[in-house]
Amino acid sequence: MSDGFPHVHLGPHAEAEPDSVPRSYRLTVLLERVSEWEALAVARAVADVLAAEGIAIRGTDETVRSVIGVEPHPWPVTIEAATADVFANAEHILVPKSVPQTPDLAQDYSPN
């Protein structure tokens, strides 16, 4: 289960193959030091992904299949605090990890 960037994958099911049985899930995303505009932009990007994956309002009966809320939340300070509190019941925990891009790459890069 390693698509995209090499994110840190934690939680009790991190090494397990994901279950294929359809059920309801809650995705919790904590963002630190972002403006409300940035948080809303992330929520819209997630909404676009959900729509593209078919996990959105659909059908003639307008069945709701996903809802995204943007609300202020205290930052847990450490990943240990987050996993003990906010993500205590999470089966999978992904910690996004960025890949250095220019100009960041030049800061610590040495060809020798």
C-alpha positions in Angstrom: 0.0 0.0 0.0 2.5 2.6 -1.1 1.1 4.9 -3.7 2.4 8.4 -4.2 4.8 10.0 -1.8 6.6 7.9 0.8 4.3 8.9 3.7 4.8 7.5 7.2 2.1 4.8 7.7 1.3 4.0 11.4 -1.6 2.4 13.3 -2.6 -1.2 14.1 -3.4 -2.0 10.5 -0.4 -0.3 8.9 1.1 -3.5 7.7 -2.2 -5.3 6.9 -3.9 -5.5 3.6 -6.9 -3.1 3.7 -10.4 -4.7 4.2 -12.5 -4.8 1.0 -15.9 -4.8 2.8 -17.7 -1.5 2.2 -18.6 0.4 5.4 -18.6 3.9 6.7 -15.2 5.5 7.6 -14.2 8.8 9.2 -11.1 10.4 7.9 -9.6 12.9 10.4 -7.1 15.4 9.1 -5.3 17.8 11.4 -3.5 20.8 9.8 -1.1 23.0 11.7 -0.3 26.6 11.0 -2.7 27.1 8.0 -5.2 29.8 7.4 -8.9 29.2 7.0 -8.4 29.8 3.2 -5.7 27.1 3.1 -7.8 24.6 5.2 -10.8 25.2 2.8 -8.6 24.7 -0.2 -7.5 21.3 1.2 -11.1 20.4 2.0 -12.1 21.3 -1.6 -9.2 19.2 -3.0 -10.4 16.2 -0.9 -14.0 16.8 -2.1 -12.7 16.7 -5.7 -10.9 13.4 -5.0 -14.1 12.0 -3.4 -16.2 13.0 -6.4 -13.6 11.5 -8.8 -13.6 8.2 -6.8 -17.5 8.1 -6.8 -17.8 8.8 -3.1 -20.0 11.8 -3.3 -23.7 12.7 -3.7 -25.0 10.7 -6.6 -28.1 9.1 -8.1 -31.5 10.6 -8.6 -32.3 10.3 -4.9 -29.3 12.6 -4.0 -27.8 10.0 -1.5 -25.1 11.7 0.5 -21.9 9.5 0.5 -19.4 12.0 2.1 -19.3 15.1 4.2 -16.3 17.4 4.9 -16.2 19.8 7.8 -13.6 22.5 8.4 -13.3 23.5 12.1 -10.6 24.9 14.4 -8.9 22.3 16.5 -6.0 22.4 19.0 -2.7 21.0 17.7 -1.7 17.8 19.7 2.0 18.9 19.6 3.5 15.4 18.9 2.5 12.3 16.9 2.5 10.4 20.2 -0.1 12.8 21.6 -2.2 12.6 18.4 -2.2 8.8 18.3 -3.1 8.6 22.0 -5.9 11.1 21.7 -7.3 12.2 18.3 -6.3 9.0 16.5 -6.7 6.5 19.3 -9.2 4.4 17.4 -7.7 4.8 13.9 -6.9 1.7 12.0 -4.5 3.5 9.8 -2.6 6.7 10.4 -0.8 8.5 7.6 1.7 11.2 8.3 2.4 13.1 5.1 6.0 13.3 4.2 7.2 15.7 1.6 9.9 15.1 -1.0 12.4 17.9 -1.3 11.8 20.1 -4.4 13.9 22.9 -5.8 14.8 25.3 -4.3 14.7 23.2 -1.1 16.9 20.6 -2.6 19.8 23.0 -3.0 19.9 23.9 0.7 21.5 20.7 1.8 22.6 19.2 -1.5 26.2 18.5 -2.3 27.3 16.4 -5.3 30.4 15.4 -3.5 
